Amino acid sequence: MVAALGLLVGVSFVATVAVQLGASPAVGLAAGVATAAGFAAAAYRRMVSERDSAAHREVPAESRLLTIVLGVVVVCAAMFGVSLLLYLG
């Protein structure tokens, strides 16, 4: 899911913003694919390579919900900040 969301954000948002800021479509697409690859690498590192099954424990629901809500807020703020570049530039 994380890698798929990274692909969605990278190709649809990052590539579009890069083209609107003056980059060529090929450079915009490359930036989007690089962003998606970064999401996939980060997800693999966090969820697979550093996973210690001996220390595995269930995370409380409140903690998971707080993490999701804060993640959504941070991503929305980042997208708003990048979108703001289009209006200032």
CORTA-V91547 format. One record per pair of residues at least 12 apart in sequence whose ideal C-beta (glycine too) atoms are under 8 Angstrom apart, sorted by the first residue. I is the first residue (numbers start at 1). GAP is how many residues later the second one is. Records with the same first field share a line. If there is no record, write none. Layout:
BEGIN
I=GAP / GAP
END
This chain:
BEGIN
2=37 / 38 / 40 / 41 / 45
3=33 / 36 / 37 / 40 / 41
5=34
6=29 / 30 / 32 / 33 / 34 / 37
7=29 / 32 / 33
9=26 / 27 / 30 / 66 / 70
10=21 / 22 / 23 / 24 / 25 / 26 / 29
11=18 / 21 / 22 / 25
12=20
13=19 / 66 / 69
14=14 / 17 / 18 / 21
15=13 / 14 / 16 / 17
16=12
17=65 / 66 / 68 / 69
18=13 / 14
20=66
21=64 / 65 / 68
END
